[in-house]
């Protein structure tokens, strides 16, 4: 059983509090004094646990991506079936971030706020996670034998993450929709689509024109 020292517990408390403040105020608008005030840890004490506000942000991001990736890798040992693997991806991601909503918002809003080695390390874990999910989606596609046109894997991967990562804007873990209900709905929506059962010929969309319409927020010059 994993044991935590008092140092680990204090650092985790500081990181969770910092994540909440970053989510509420934004990373750039938050100061170390804000975090000191909320945690009731002196500035000197904070600098004992981290060297800077940027390192706090790094530790939040690195810890989250590390934890969610490790949890998924462990759970994937339970099955070799592609669809079950995808179900585990969705369940692991949503259950983890439903319990860490502030951290999810920070990861979504502050992805570009790190620089140098800190940014590279977090990006490396994100890439490992993305590649793993992409490989699972590829396995799911390969078991399809109906001959229908396949969704581009890049579109599929980022559409799935988009669905899952957006929940911090609307989902209330204390509301009537449980985490298991959330997982069930998003899994069905992603795998079957909102219009499941609709005749496939009704879903064969074509552009009305081969020329893409050029849109701009600015009006063109007046004739």
Order of alpha helices (4+ residues) and beta strands (2+ residues): alpha-alpha-alpha-alpha-alpha-alpha-alpha-alpha-alpha
